[in-house]
Amino acid sequence: MTSPDTDALAAEMLSEVREEIDRADQKASLLIGSLGIAFSIVLSGLLGGSWNPASLGPVSTAVWGACALTAAGSVLAAALAVWPRASPPPGKGAITYWGLIQDLPSGQAVAEALAERGLHAPARTYQQLHVLSALVQRKYRAIRWSMVLAGVASGLVVVSFFVAL
């Protein structure tokens, strides 16, 4: 049995973790947008015929290719941070969040299922805090990878041009 103070702390932390999810999604969206602008600039040069990485020479072209792959990995990592995660179908266990009632046939079935298997506060608060905390960690890990890969790609593009000189 938990104390009212512990229950209140868990509810406050759940609110904080939900805000953190929003912040992580905003950061990942900004990364995707910024990387999209960079890709658009390079792509417009390639499609417009005004520039070709092969013009850099063989070593620089190889470095530039590594840069392009690293940059693509950066976009993928940022996209993984905001990719919606689907939950498994409802089982016989407790109903812990809204995604587990999607296949129920009616509002009445929802009410009955919640009465029988609904996880109520404070246990629901603790369960959501546990699950959402792990989600935030995954999002921030993906954002960090995206930023690291974007930094490596930036360095590689500079190296490719200096090698070409």
Secondary structure, 3 states (H helix, E strand, C coil): CCCHHHHHHHHHHHHHHHHHHHHHHHHHHHHHHHHHHHHHHHHHHHHHCCCCHHHHCHHHHHHHHHHHHHHHHHHHHHHHHHCCCCCCCCCCCCECCHHHHCCCCCHHHHHHHHHHHECCCCHHHHHHHHHHHHHHHHHHHHHHHHHHHHHHHHHHHHHHHHHHC
